[in-house]
Amino acid sequence: MSAPETLITYYGDDLTGSTDALEALSSRGVPTVLFTAIPDHEQLARFAACRAIGLAGTSRSESPAWMREHLTPALSWLRERHAGLCHYKTCSTFDSAPETGSIGCALEIGREVFGQACVPIVVGVPQMKRYTAFGHLFAAYRGDVYRIDRHPVMSRHPVTPMREADLRRHLADQTTLDIGLADLASLAAEDIDQRVDDWQRRHQALLYDVIDEATQASVGHQLWRTRQAGGSYVVGSSGVEYALIPEWRSQGLIGPPPSFADPGSVERIAVVSGSCSETTARQIHWAKDHGFQTIAVDAARLADPATGKAARDEALQRGLAALKAGESVILHTALGPDAADPALNTEQARHSIGRRLGEILRELVIAEGLTRVVVAGGDTSSHAIEQLGIHALTTRLPLPETPGSPLCTAYSDDARFDGLEIAFKGGQIGSDSYFATIRDGGAQRP
């Protein structure tokens, strides 16, 4: 029996963004595997039944030079999977900069790899309260919706603050590609197919508005209708996957959403967090008030080659003490953007902090036999996972109330990590009780 058709492949610009797409696909009837690096033949064959293949990257925290060296072969490998679409997965807040995580650079690289005249861009995700209207990005925060350049968190991001809501203007600082706009009014027009065809002839990239599930479905139809033979390249958030699901279902390409077995609760979990987000800070404070032990880790010492090992070992011993006392523990390097040290906004510092936190988590799992853990922070997750020997992830439990950071099952050649349940939480994702929700197997806390 031949393997099922691969519908989509994707490259996530960080790990939490990659698991966001993993959840969007797998929870809606598209069996999906996320690899942490290009797999070997045996690793790939293990997931032959999957119809979506992801590759988790780190480009959100990397330079354009790094992207040209590493993203090009990754996208080339994904193109060889012969899927209908290949998606460069960005955060739904689209935060990026000319020298760090340049989405414009990713546009150019993928356009060249796929030999594509016009690259679609889809950013709005109503399911995550992210919206694009006439080219401008809006995002919710604590019940209110803000233009992204006035968003209380993203306008103050310590590495890539969003200072421009017009995404075409935002990208103009990162690429010279001419970017057109499929706006809300046009998406409702009867001749939208002809308009899209014309825009794609005239522009090198095309940004689609998405304000609700109706416009999202219209965009999904256009993405699938206009794909080129051999597969097309698309850039954007998990809004790409959410847009495609109804189109695939209407064409009978996928079945109904699957059910996921209850994973149950565990007595203890360990969390490492390099996130500087206010959202993560609230979650840490909530956890502290509800039985978690929280441990502050000096980020500057952790990043310094001269003191990093000692800082790691000190934090590890404190974490072990909390777990041995029967408590769940959170080791964190910041509590909100005001606590972030601007001096640590370098590529070397971010990578070092992520690796050290990953080393701490690895030793906690081994020493205490933990079966469920969390890593918070997009950059942190991408570099921490390298320390756990995990080569693939599948969805263990979606969290529909707070989509974007599901509980996953890890696959590793190391028996100590094979089958580990792990969640990677983006900075802006999750309710205040997120960490307890993971510990309790999906049960929501007030």
N, C-alpha and C positions, 0 to 999 in steps of 0.2 A: 504494500500500500504506500503510495507516495505521500510525502510530507505535505501538510496544508499550506496554502498560499500565505506568504508573508505579506501582511497588509501594510505595515509601517515599521521603520526603524527610527531610532532617535539617538542623538548625542546630548546628554545633559551637561550644562555648563557648570553645575556643581552637583553634589550627591543628593541634597534634599530636593532640588528641582527634578532630578532623575527619578526619585521615588514618588514624586507628585505625579509624573506621567505614568509611572508603573501602576499606581492606584487608579488613575482615571481610566486606563485601558482594562486592567484585569477585573475591576469591579463591575464593568459593563459588558462583559462577555467576550473580551479579547485576551486569550491566554498570553501572558507576557513574562519575559525574563529580562532582568537587568544585570549586565556584566560590569564588573569593576575595571576590567581591562579587556583588550581583544582576546577572546578565549582560544584555547587550542581545540583541536578537532574533537576530542573526547568530551570536553566541557560543552561545546556547542551541540554535539549529538545528544547529550542528556536532555536537552530542551527542544528536541525536534518538533514536538507538538505545538510549540508556541507560535503564535501568529504575529507577534510583535517582539522586536529585539532592541533592547536599550544598551547604551554604553555610557557609563558614568564618567564624566570628566572633571577637570578643575579649571576650565578656561575662564570662569567668572572672576577668578582672582589672578589671572595670568596676563602677560604682556602680549602685544601683537606679534612680536618676534617668536615667543613661545607658541602662540597659536598657529603661526605659519609652519612651524616645525612639527607640531604634534597633532593639530586638528586636521591637517591635510591627510595624513595616512589613516586617521580614524574615520573620516568621512568616506575615504576611498574604500575602506573595508566594509562600511555600512552599505555603500552603493553596490558592492558585490553580492549583497544578500538579495538583490532584485525585488525589493518591495515597491509597492505603488508610490509611496512617499518616504522621504527621509527628512526627519525633523531635527533642526538645531534648537534644543529646548532651553529657553531663557526663563528667568524669574518673571512672574506676572507683574511685578513692579518695574520691570525693564531697566533696572538700575545698572549702569555701565558707564565707562568713561573711555576717552581715546587711548589711554595707556594702561587701563585695567579692565579686563573683561569686555573688550570692544565688540559689541554686537555688529557694528559696521564691518569690522574686519572679518567676522564669521560669515556675514553676508557675501563678502567678496570671495572668500575661500570656497564656500560651498557652490557659489555660482560658477566658479571655474572648474571645480571637481565634476560637477554634473553637466557642464556645458550648456547652461540654462540661460536663456535671454532675460527672463523676468522671474524674480523670486518673491513668492507671497510672504506676507508678514501678518501674523494673527496674535494679538496680545490680550484682548478682553476675555475674561473668564467670569461670567455672571455667577457661576457656582461658588466662586471664591470672592465675590463682590469686587471684581475688577472690571472696569468698563472702558471702552474706547468710543468716543463720539466726535465726529468730524476731525479725527486724527489726534485728539487729546485723550490722555489717560487719566482715569479717576480710580481711586481705591478707598475702600471702607476702613475705618478705624474706630473701634468701640461704638459701633452703631451709626456713625455719621460717615458720609462719603465726601472725600476731599479730592480736589485736583492734585495730581501727584507732586507738583512742585510746592504745594502747600500742605502736604500730608505731614502730620506731626512726627512721624518716624522717618519716612523715606526722604524727606527734604533734608534730614539731618544724618543720613547714613554716613558712618565714619570713613568709608573708603570711596563709595560711589554715590554721593548725594544727588538726588534728582532735582535739578534747578530749572527744568524745562518740561512742560506738560505736552507740548506739541511734539509727537514722537518723530515726525519727519525733521523737525528742527534739531531735536536731540541727536538723531542719527547723522545729521549733516556735519557734526563735529567729529564723526568717526569714519565717514566714507564719502566719496564723491559720487556714488551711484545716484542716479535720478530716481526718486521714489514717488510713485503716484498714490492716490487715495480712492478706495472704494467706500464712499461715505454712506451714512444711514439712509439718506433720501434715495440714493441710486440703488441701494440693495433692495428697495421695495418696488423698483420700477419693473414693468413687464418685459422690457428689453435688456435686463441685467446681463444675460449671457453675452449679448453683442457688445455691451459696454465693457465688460471684463476683458473680452478678447481684444478690444481696441486698446484698453489701458495696457495690457500685456505687450502689445506691439510697440507702444510708445514709451514705456518706462522699463527701467532695469530692476525695479522692485515695486511691489504693490501692497500697501498697508490696507487691511480690511477693518472697518468699524465693527464692533460687537457690543451691543447694549443689553440684549436679552437673549433668551433661548431661541426665539424666532429668527433674529438676525444671525445668531450663531449657526443654526441649521442651514441657512442660506449660504453662509460662508463655507460650511463643510461641503455643500453641493458643488460650489465653485472649485474648491481645492481638488476634489476628486475628479470633477469633469475636465479640468484643464491640465491634469498631470500628463507628463510627456512619456513616450514609450521608453521603457527601461527604468522609470522612476524619476520623480521630481524632488527638488529640495525646497523646504519651507522653514521659515524662522518664526519663533514666537513661543508663547507660554503653553501650558497644558490646555489652553483654549483651542489649540489645534486638535488635540485628541477629542475633547468634548464636542467640537464642531463636526468631526468625522463620524462619530458613533451613530447619530440618526441616519446619516447617508448610507453607511454600511448596512444598518439594520433594514432600511427601506429596500435595499437591493438584495436582501437575503444573504449577505456575506457573513453575518455573525448571528449567534443565537441570543437567547435571553440572558440577563445577568445571572451569574452563579451565586450560590449560597456559600458562606464561609463558616466553618465550625467555630464554636465559641472556644477561644484559647484558655479561658479561665483566668483567675488571678494568681499572682505569685506573692510570696511574703516580702521579698526584697528586690529592688532594682537599683542599679547604679546609673547615674547620669553624669556625663561630662559636657560642659557647655563653654564654648568660646564665643557665643553670641553676645553682641553689644546692643541688641534690640530691647526697646522698652517693653515689648510684648513678652519676651523671654524673662525679663526682670520681674514682671508681674507674676509670671508662672512660678518662678523660683520663690518669690515672697509667699505666694499661696501655698506652695508645697511646704515651706518652712512652718507655716501656721497650721499645717495639717499632718504633722508627724514625720516629715522628711528632715534629715540632718543636712544642712547646707554648709559647704566649706569653701571659703574664698581662697583662690590660688593667685599668687602674684604673677601677672602676665609678663611683666618686664623681666623678672628673674627666669621665668619659664622660657622666654625667647632668647635670652642671652646664652651663647655657647659656653661661657665660663661658669654659669650658675644653673643652667637648665636641668642638668641631671639631678643636682641636689634638690632643686625646687620640686621636680617630679617625684623624687623619692619621699620627700616630706609630705606632699599631698597624698601620695599613695598610702603611706602609713596611717594618715588620718582617715582616709576612706575605708581602709581595712578595719580600723577600730570601730567605725560606725556600723559597718556590715556585720561584724562579729557580735555587736550588741543587738542585732536583730532589726536595725533601722535601714530604710532606704536612704541613699545618699546622693547629693548633687554637688559636684565639684565645678566651680564656675570661675571664670577669669574677669567677669564684668557684670555689673548690674545696671544696664541701660547705657545709652550713648554718652551721658555726662561722665560716666566712669571710665570710658575708653581713653587710652593713652594715644594721642596722635603720633607719637614717636614710633608706635608699633604698627603703623599703617604701611609697612613695607612688605614686599613679597617674601623676603627671608623670614621676617618676624611672624607673619601669618602662617607660613608653612611650618615653622618651628613649633609654634603654639599648638597647631593641629596635631602634629606628630607626637608631641609630648603628652597631650591629652589622650591620644590613641594608645600610647604606651601604658598610661595609667589604667585605662579601661581594660586593656588586655590582661594586665596583672590582676586586676580585681576579679575578672571572670575566671581566670585560672585558679587563683587562691581560694575563692569562695564558691566555685562551681555555679556561678550565676547562669540563669537560663534566659533572662530578659534584661535588656539594657537600652539606653537612649543616648544619642549624640545630638546636641543642639548647636545650630549655627551652620550655614551653608559651607563656608570656607573650612571650618573646623571638620565637618563631616567628611569632606572630600579627602582630607589628608589623614584624618584619624583612622579611616577604614583600612588604610594600607597596613596598619599595625596589627590587624586582626586576621590577616590571611584569608579574607573572604573574597571569593571570585564571582559569586552570583547572588542575586536576591530575587525572591518572588513575594507576592503579597500574602501575608498571613491573615490580616484583618484590616479592611478599610475602615476609616473613621468618617462616615458621612456628615456628622455634625461639625467636624472641623477638618475638611478635606485638605490633602496636601502632604501629610506626614503619616502614612500608615504604619502599622506594625508589620514587619517583614520577617521572612524566614531566610537565614543565611546559609550559604553553601560554601564549604571549605574542605581542603584536603587535610586539614588539621582537625581531628575528631573533637577537640575541645571547643571548636567554634562552629562545626558543622551542625546545623539545626538550631543555632542560637536565634532567639527572637530579638529583633533589634529595630528600633525606630530612629529615623534621622529627621530632626525637626528644624525646618527653616525658621529664621528669626521672627518673621511676621505671622507664623502659623500657630493655630491652636487656641483653645479656650484657656482661662486661667488655671483650670484643673487638669491640664494636659498630662502632666507627669503621673498624677494619680490615675488618670484614665488608662494610661499604658500599663501601669502596675496592676490595675484591676481588670485588665482584659477587655477594655472597651466600655465599661460601665461609666456613664457620665456622672460627675459630681456637681452638686449645686455650687 
